[in-house]
Amino acid sequence: MAKPKVAFYWCASCGGCEEAVVDLAENILDVVAAVDIILWPVALDFKYKDIKAMEEGSIAVSFINGAIRTEEQKKMAKLLRKKSGLVVAFGSCASLGGIPALANLTSKKKIFKRSYLKSPTVVNPDGIIPKTKSVIDGYELTLPEFYKTVYKLADVIDVDYYLPGCPPTPELIANAVNAILEGKLPPKGAILSPDKSLCNSCDRNESKPEDVEISEIKRVIDIELDPEKCFLAQGIICMGPATRDGCGASCINGNMPCTGCFGPTDSCKDQGAKMIGTLGAILEGEEEEAIDKVIEGAVDPAGTFYRYGLAASMLGSARKEEEDE
């Protein structure tokens, strides 16, 4: 019997999700033995035309990581959706927009100006800016369109399941692959990690006071972190109360606070808003005064509370489209 076909594809991402697959270590041999990997740009040389030639639905599952930033990425996502029985949004960027979506706080024009004209390491005396079409010596050269907005995968195609994390853990990846192969999947749209906050499984819970109250927000560079004590009780922003469990507490085990890469639980509509509310509740002072302290204490509020989920938040794109014109 033919093995099920599986595709791995990357869009606007850093490569960490590919590393996560490799981090399956010897277990990756079990995956390779069980499936036929027909697309994996980071490791194998397949062409787009090969995918286009395949029958619709012939790919059992496509794992797509990265946000949607360019025309090419959107086209490939749509093509893989057409050819696949299942599509899994793999990692924070595909699921929530990820760090690339923080670019939604500025404009395409400003991004290009900084990247190609004003960056300290750029040498571009002719002021050349990328275009979708250019003619050089009679030859037409093309580049995919760079969209004004960064999108999460579900904004451009129908997504069956979500595998959170920056990157997802090898354990979650293995569990997802096995569930697909064995046909033991939850209802469509499910996030394939525990639906509870990270705080529920944190080893530092025993050190957390019953009523946490702090006078100010501190940064990790300001104090010597206690490796046993709850970060919030130390005045450090830890996204654990607003973040889904399933990461194995890798950051916390390294004595660093959670930054929120697994996104919110099912009951939370906006991860950043929930975290701001949590901090406001434990800071001394009246509610309005406490919220002001949160904003003042967070040097980069957007990057702190919406580091991975801006595209999936109520803010979406916090700028006016006309700024791009």
HELIX and SHEET records of a PDB file:
HELIX    1   1 GLY A   16  VAL A   22  1                                   7    
HELIX    2   2 ASN A   27  ALA A   34  1                                   8    
HELIX    3   3 TYR A   48  LYS A   52  1                                   5    
HELIX    4   4 GLU A   71  LYS A   83  1                                  13    
HELIX    5   5 SER A   92  LEU A   96  1                                   5    
HELIX    6   6 ILE A   99  LEU A  105  5                                   7    
HELIX    7   7 LYS A  108  LYS A  113  1                                   6    
HELIX    8   8 ARG A  114  LYS A  118  3                                   5    
HELIX    9   9 LEU A  153  ASP A  155  5                                   3    
HELIX   10  10 PRO A  170  GLU A  182  1                                  13    
HELIX   11  11 LEU A  198  SER A  201  5                                   4    
HELIX   12  12 ASP A  203  SER A  207  5                                   5    
HELIX   13  13 LEU A  232  GLN A  234  5                                   3    
HELIX   14  14 GLY A  240  ALA A  242  5                                   3    
HELIX   15  15 SER A  250  ASN A  253  1                                   4    
HELIX   16  16 GLN A  271  ILE A  282  1                                  12    
HELIX   17  17 GLU A  287  GLY A  297  1                                  11    
HELIX   18  18 PRO A  301  PHE A  305  1                                   5    
HELIX   19  19 LEU A  310  ALA A  312  5                                   3    
HELIX   20  20 GLU A  321  ASP A  324  5                                   4    
SHEET    1   A 5 ASP A  36  LEU A  39  0                                        
SHEET    2   A 5 LYS A   5  TRP A  10  1                                        
SHEET    3   A 5 ILE A  59  ASN A  65  1                                        
SHEET    4   A 5 SER A  84  PHE A  90  1                                        
SHEET    5   A 5 TYR A 161  LEU A 163  1                                        
SHEET    1   B 2 ILE A  68  THR A  70  0                                        
SHEET    2   B 2 PHE A 146  TYR A 151 -1                                        
SHEET    1   C 2 LYS A 133  ILE A 136  0                                        
SHEET    2   C 2 TYR A 139  THR A 142 -1                                        
END                                                                             
